[in-house]
Amino acid sequence: MSGTPKIALNPIQWMASDDGWLDPSLAPEPKQRLSLIKQAGFDVVMAEVPAGWTVEQYQALLDETGLTLAPGYFVCRSDGRDGTEDDVVAGAAETARQHARLGMTEIGLGMGMGKDKPRVAHPAQAYDADDARVEAVTALIGRIADAMAAEGVRPSLHPHVGTWIETEEEGRAVLDAIPASRLGFLPDTGHLAWAGADVGRFVKDYAERIPFVHVKDCRLSVAAEGREKDWGYQQTVLAGLWVEPGRGELDLPGIIANLPGDFDGWLMVEVDRPDIADPYESAQVSARWMHSAFPS
C-alpha cells in the first residue's frame, strides 16, 4: 500500500458493560480519556464532542492532548416508515454541521439498535428480512445524505449486526441504490464477518468509496456457534466474540489489502469488549499491533 493510512481509535473498550453491551457512563471523563488514548500509542481519535461541550472547548482539549480527529458516527434510529424520519434528518444535519466545524468532511452512518429489538435477539441471521423495509431505509439514508451534503459532509454506510442493515446483501442494496458522490462505505471487519460476509470481497468491490474502516477482530468460531445456537447479541459478546486486533481469527492485513494502493484514510480500531481486562492495556496492545501491521 503506497498510501499512508492514519491509525485511529474509537475508545469503546472503556464503555464495555458486564452485560455485553456498551455504557458510555463507564468511560473516564473526557480529559482523562483523551490523555489515556494518547499515552496508549494513538495520535488520532474518533470525533465525538462531549455532551454539553462546545466545539471550541473540545478542539482546545484535543490540541492540549496532542490528538487529531478521525470521522465520527451518526445513528439513524428509524426504519424509514415509523414517522420519525423528519426528526432523524434534522438530527443528521446538526451532527454534520458540528463535524464540519471540526474540519471533517466524512462521517459514519449506521442504523440504531436496542436490547429489545428483534435482530438483537437473533443477531447476524438477517432475521425478519424485508425488501420493502430496506427500500424505506434506503430512501431515508438518501435524505440524510442530502442533508449532510448541504453541510459539506458525506456519510458512509456502516452495516452493523443487530440493525436493519446487517448483512452484505442489505449493505450492497443500499450502496447500489445511492451513488458514491452522496454515500460512502464504512466497513466494519468484525460486524461483517459476524454476519457471514466475504469481507475482503465486499471491501474490494466498493474500495473506491471507502474513506475509513472500523478495524475489529473477532473469533469466527464464536460467531458461528452463536448463529447455530441462536444466541442473542449480548450472549454472543459475553462468549468471547470480540478481541483486540491481531488476537482473533480474522486476516485483518489481508482484508485491508483490498483497499486502493493509495489509501490514506483512517484505520479505526474498535474493541467493543476487550479480551484484555484492563481497557488501557487493551488500547496499548491494539496500538502496538496496528503500528506493526500497518507501518507509516
VEXSEZA-365004 format. One record per residue (C-alpha): residue in one letter; y, z, x negated. Coordinates in steps of 0.05 Angstrom, whole numbers, plus 5000, padded with zeros to 4 digits. Example, Ala and Ser with C-alpha at 12.3 -4.5 7.8 and 13.67 -1.06 7.14 Angstrom:
<recs>
A491051564754
S497951434727
</recs>
This chain:
<recs>
M500050005000
S506449764966
G510950155014
T512250895005
P510451295068
K514051945079
I509452555086
A511753005143
L509353605183
N509453785256
P508354535245
I504054675305
Q498855075267
W503655665275
M503155575350
A495555565358
S493556085410
D487056465418
D485156065480
G485055395445
W491955185468
L498955185437
D504155735449
P510955585417
S512956315423
L507856485368
A511756095316
P516456435267
E523956385283
P527055715261
K529955905194
Q523556255171
R519155685197
L523155145161
S523155555097
L515555635101
I514654885112
K518854725050
Q515155245009
A508354975032
G510054295000
F513153875054
D520053565049
V520153255118
V519253595186
M518753345257
A525453325293
E525953875344
V532554225359
P531054955377
A532655155448
G539855385455
W541955075388
T546954515378
V545153905337
E550254135285
Q547054825278
Y540254505269
Q542753995218
A546154545178
L539654935174
L535854315152
D540954195098
E540554925076
T532954895073
G532654215039
L528653855093
T529653175124
L527252935192
A521552525219
P521652285292
G520452795347
Y516952735413
F518452665487
V513452865540
C513252465605
R511052955658
S510052455714
D504551975733
G509651465756
R508551595830
D509952325843
G517352275860
T519952585795
E520951925759
D528651935761
D528852635731
V523952435676
V528151825658
A534452245655
G530952755610
A528552195565
A535651925558
E538252615539
T532852715487
A534252025458
R541652185456
Q540152815416
H535552425369
A540951915357
R545852465338
L540752685286
G540651975258
M533851795286
T532151115316
E524851255334
I521351785377
G514351915402
L512751855476
G506652175508
M504352385576
G504253105599
M498053545603
G496654225632
K491054725633
D489654585707
K489553825700
P483153425713
R482953085646
V483853755610
A477653995648
H473853355629
P477153115564
A476052475525
Q471852155581
A477051725618
Y475952195676
D478351915743
A480551265711
D485150865757
D488250195741
A493650295794
R495750955761
V496050615693
E500550075723
A505150615753
V505450985687
T506950335651
A512750185698
L515550885685
I514650815610
G518550165615
R524250525649
I524051075596
A524150555541
D530350225570
A533950895579
M532451085507
A534350395480
A541150485512
E541951085465
G539550695404
V532550995401
R525850655411
P519951055438
S512850965412
L506851055458
H502351635439
P495551635474
H493152355479
V486752675503
G487653045569
T493052575595
W493051955639
I493851515576
E487951775538
T483351215517
E484150595473
E483450155535
E489150525571
G493550515509
R492449775499
A494149645572
V500949965564
L502449655496
D500548965520
A505049025581
I511349245544
P513848855483
A514549155414
S522049095417
R522049625473
L515950035456
G512650215390
F505750525379
L504651225353
P497251305339
D494252005331
T488051935288
G484752555316
H486152445390
L484051715388
A477651885351
W476052445401
A476851955458
G471951485424
A476750955399
D475550505340
V481750805307
G482150335247
R481649715290
F486649985340
V491650135285
K490549455253
D491549075318
Y498349395331
A500249555259
E506949185261
R509549635317
I507750305285
P513650695257
F509751325245
V502751625251
H500252315271
V495152455217
K489952915246
D482953055222
C477153285265
R469753405268
L466952795305
S460553185315
V464253705356
A467853165396
A461252815411
E457853465433
G463753645477
R463552975512
E456053015521
K456253715550
D462753615589
W466354175553
G473554295573
Y479354155526
Q480154875503
Q472654985496
T472254375451
V478054605409
L475155305402
A468454995380
G471954765316
L474454065333
W480854075291
V481354165215
E486454045161
P486853325135
G481253175086
R476853735112
G473953375173
E469752765188
L475052225193
D476251705139
L483751815140
P485351375079
G481050815110
I484850865176
I491650885143
A489750275101
N490349865164
L497849955165
P502149395134
G502449405059
D509849525060
F509450105110
D514850615093
G514751025157
W512251725166
L505252015159
M505952655200
V500753195192
E498653565255
V493554125255
D493054345327
R488554935309
P487855105235
D480955145206
I484155585153
A486156215189
D493056315157
P497955785183
Y501955785118
E495655675076
S493655135125
A500254775113
Q499554855037
V492554555037
S494953985082
A500853825037
R496553814974
W491453355004
M496552885034
H500452804970
S493952684933
A491352174983
F497951814994
P501951894929
S509151664928
</recs>
